């Protein structure tokens, strides 16, 4: 099996597993290279993002086009994912127990607080939103399902890290340190403060550290039957949301949400 280390570093070119199909892995890397909201991109940009030769990119995009996973915008000479890709993600969303259990509780929390609430899971060194609920129109950072947030500097990512066993947490922190070496002292300081909050209160904060105008609080839940962990956040624009509001109101509520989900999963 290809290691988490290789996946995190984006290196799918080597594997000691004879069952590992490199061409399939490279094709999936092509699909991962597209970003929400940016529109079509060409082979040159795909080569840059994946680190694969342009000749390889051309063969892979042609294959994905024929399979129906890419659409070719001929006037631009560029590609974008087709609706067939959505069907793959929807299968995950429809079958994810943690998401299904969380949705009504997230809607209740968003209504109570008037703030946006989101649920996410890890994808490499990011958190990927798999469910979002908007709060008040003026208070919400408008991120949708499928959006990525950096793990080490956001409330949802910090909560996810704090929920991990020590060894796994150290593994990811080590890779965050390597990836963001120049920013590591500040990242480490922020995470250590978040970890202290998590140990005492069950939630983490991110106060303008990821987006200067966005304050959020995060918590996490684990389904012990599968080992799956998800993070949650609740927050909004910094000119409306204060640290006091997050600590005294939103924080305890989002911890309650996470614990309720664990109880429904049979987690003790």
C-alpha positions in Angstrom: 0.0 0.0 0.0 1.2 3.5 -0.8 2.1 5.3 2.4 0.3 8.4 3.9 3.7 10.1 3.7 3.7 9.7 -0.1 0.1 10.8 -0.4 0.7 13.9 1.8 3.8 14.9 -0.2 1.9 14.3 -3.5 4.4 11.7 -4.7 2.5 8.8 -6.3 5.3 7.9 -8.7 6.8 5.3 -6.5 5.3 2.4 -4.5 6.7 -0.9 -3.2 3.3 -2.5 -3.6 3.1 -4.6 -6.8 -0.7 -4.1 -6.8 -0.3 -0.3 -6.9 -1.3 1.0 -10.4 0.7 4.2 -10.9 -1.2 5.2 -14.0 -4.5 5.1 -12.1 -2.9 7.2 -9.3 -1.7 9.7 -11.8 -5.2 10.0 -13.3 -6.7 10.7 -9.9 -4.0 13.3 -9.3 -5.3 15.1 -12.4 -8.8 15.2 -11.0 -7.4 16.5 -7.7 -5.6 19.4 -9.4 -8.8 21.2 -10.3 -9.9 23.9 -7.7 -13.3 25.1 -6.8 -14.4 28.3 -8.6 -11.4 28.7 -10.9 -12.9 27.4 -14.2 -11.1 25.3 -16.9 -7.3 24.8 -16.8 -4.9 23.5 -19.5 -2.3 20.8 -19.7 0.5 23.1 -18.8 -1.0 24.1 -15.5 -2.0 20.5 -14.8 1.6 19.5 -15.3 2.8 22.3 -13.0 0.4 21.3 -10.2 1.0 17.5 -10.4 4.7 17.5 -11.3 4.0 15.1 -14.1 5.5 15.4 -17.7 3.3 17.3 -20.1 3.2 14.2 -22.4 1.9 12.2 -19.6 -0.7 14.8 -18.8 -1.9 14.9 -22.4 -2.5 11.1 -22.4 -4.3 11.2 -19.0 -6.5 14.1 -19.9 -7.4 12.4 -23.2 -8.3 9.2 -21.3 -10.3 11.0 -18.7 -12.1 12.9 -21.4 -13.0 9.7 -23.2 -14.3 8.2 -19.9 -16.5 11.2 -19.3 -14.7 12.6 -16.2 -13.4 15.7 -18.0 -15.0 18.2 -20.3 -12.9 19.9 -23.0 -13.5 23.6 -23.6 -12.3 23.7 -27.2 -12.4 27.5 -27.5 -10.0 27.7 -24.6 -8.0 24.6 -25.1 -8.6 23.7 -21.5 -10.4 21.1 -19.3 -12.7 21.0 -16.3 -14.4 18.2 -14.4 -17.6 16.8 -15.8 -20.8 16.0 -13.8 -19.6 12.4 -13.6 -17.0 13.4 -11.0 -19.9 14.7 -8.8 -21.4 11.2 -8.8 -18.3 9.8 -7.1 -18.4 12.4 -4.3 -22.1 12.1 -3.8 -21.8 8.4 -3.1 -19.4 9.3 -0.2 -21.7 12.0 1.1 -24.8 9.8 0.9 -23.2 7.0 2.7 -21.3 8.9 5.4 -22.9 8.2 8.8 -21.2 11.0 10.6 -22.5 13.5 8.1 -26.0 12.2 8.1 -26.1 12.3 11.9 -24.6 15.8 12.1 -26.7 17.6 9.6 -29.8 18.3 11.7 -27.7 19.3 14.7 -25.6 21.6 12.5 -28.8 23.3 11.2 -30.0 23.8 14.8 -26.7 25.3 15.9 -26.6 27.7 12.9 -30.1 28.8 13.7 -29.3 29.3 17.4 -26.1 31.3 16.8 -26.9 33.0 13.5 -23.4 31.8 12.4 -22.1 29.4 9.7 -21.5 25.8 10.7 -19.4 23.3 8.7 -18.2 19.8 9.0 -15.0 18.5 7.4 -12.6 15.6 7.1 -8.9 15.4 6.4 -7.6 15.4 2.9 -3.8 15.3 3.0 -2.8 18.4 5.1 -6.2 20.1 4.5 -9.7 19.9 5.9 -12.3 19.2 3.2 -15.8 20.5 3.9 -18.4 17.7 3.4 -21.4 19.7 4.9 -22.0 23.4 5.3 -24.9 25.4 6.8 -25.1 29.2 6.4 -25.8 31.5 9.3 -26.9 35.1 9.0 -26.2 36.7 5.7 -23.8 39.2 7.1 -21.9 36.9 9.4 -20.9 33.9 7.2 -17.7 33.2 5.2 -19.2 31.8 2.0 -17.5 28.4 1.7 -19.4 25.5 0.2 -19.2 21.7 0.4 -15.9 20.8 -1.4 -13.9 23.8 0.0 -10.5 23.2 1.4 -9.0 24.8 4.5 -5.5 24.4 5.9 -5.3 22.0 8.8 -2.8 23.7 11.0 -4.2 27.2 11.2 -8.0 26.8 11.2 -10.3 25.9 14.1 -11.7 22.9 12.3 -8.2 21.6 11.5 -6.8 22.2 14.9 -9.8 20.3 16.5 -9.3 17.4 14.2 -5.6 17.2 15.1 -6.4 17.4 18.8 -8.8 14.5 18.5 -6.1 12.2 17.0 -4.0 9.8 19.0 -0.6 11.3 19.9 1.4 9.4 17.3 -0.9 10.3 14.5 -1.0 14.0 15.6 2.8 14.1 15.7 2.9 12.6 12.2 0.8 15.3 10.7 2.4 18.1 12.7 5.8 17.0 11.4 4.6 17.2 7.8 3.0 20.6 8.4 6.3 21.7 9.8 8.1 20.5 6.7 5.6 22.0 4.3 5.4 25.4 6.0 8.9 25.7 7.5 9.1 29.5 7.3 5.8 29.8 9.2 6.2 27.0 11.6 7.1 29.0 14.8 3.8 30.9 14.5 1.9 27.8 13.5 3.3 25.9 16.4 2.5 28.6 18.9 -1.1 28.8 17.6 -1.6 25.1 17.7 -0.2 24.8 21.3 -2.7 27.5 22.5 -5.5 25.7 20.6 -4.5 22.4 22.2 -4.6 23.9 25.7 -8.1 25.1 25.0 -9.1 21.7 23.6 -7.9 19.9 26.7 -9.7 22.3 29.0 -12.9 23.1 27.1 -13.2 20.6 24.3 -12.9 23.3 21.5 -10.2 25.2 19.6 -10.2 28.8 18.3 -8.8 30.5 15.2 -9.1 34.2 15.5 -8.2 35.8 12.2 -5.2 33.5 11.7 -6.4 31.9 8.5 -8.6 34.7 7.1 -8.0 38.0 8.9 -11.7 38.8 8.9 -12.9 35.4 10.1 -13.2 34.1 13.7 -14.2 30.5 14.4 -14.4 27.8 17.0 -14.0 24.1 16.3 -14.6 20.7 17.9 -14.3 17.1 16.6 -16.1 13.8 16.8 -15.0 10.2 16.4 -17.0 7.1 15.3 -15.2 4.4 17.2 -16.8 1.7 15.1 -14.9 2.9 12.0 -12.2 5.1 13.5 -13.4 8.0 11.4 -12.9 11.5 12.8 -14.5 14.7 11.6 -14.1 18.3 12.6 -16.7 21.0 13.0 -16.5 24.8 13.0 -18.8 27.6 13.8 -17.9 31.2 13.1 -18.3 34.3 11.1 -17.0 37.8 10.2 -14.7 39.2 12.8 -16.6 42.5 12.9 -19.6 40.7 14.3 -18.1 37.7 16.1 -16.0 38.1 19.2 -13.7 35.8 21.0 -16.1 36.1 24.0 -19.1 35.0 21.9 -17.1 31.9 20.6 -15.8 30.9 24.0 -19.0 31.4 26.0 -21.7 30.5 23.6 -20.7 28.9 20.3 -17.8 26.8 21.8 -19.9 24.9 24.4 -22.7 24.4 21.8 -20.3 22.9 19.2 -18.8 20.6 21.7 -22.3 19.5 22.6 -23.0 18.8 18.9 -19.8 16.7 18.6 -20.6 14.7 21.7 -24.2 14.1 20.6 -22.9 12.7 17.3 -20.6 10.4 19.2 -23.4 9.2 21.4 -25.5 8.4 18.3 -22.6 6.5 16.9 -22.4 4.5 20.1 -19.1 6.1 21.0 -18.5 6.4 24.8 
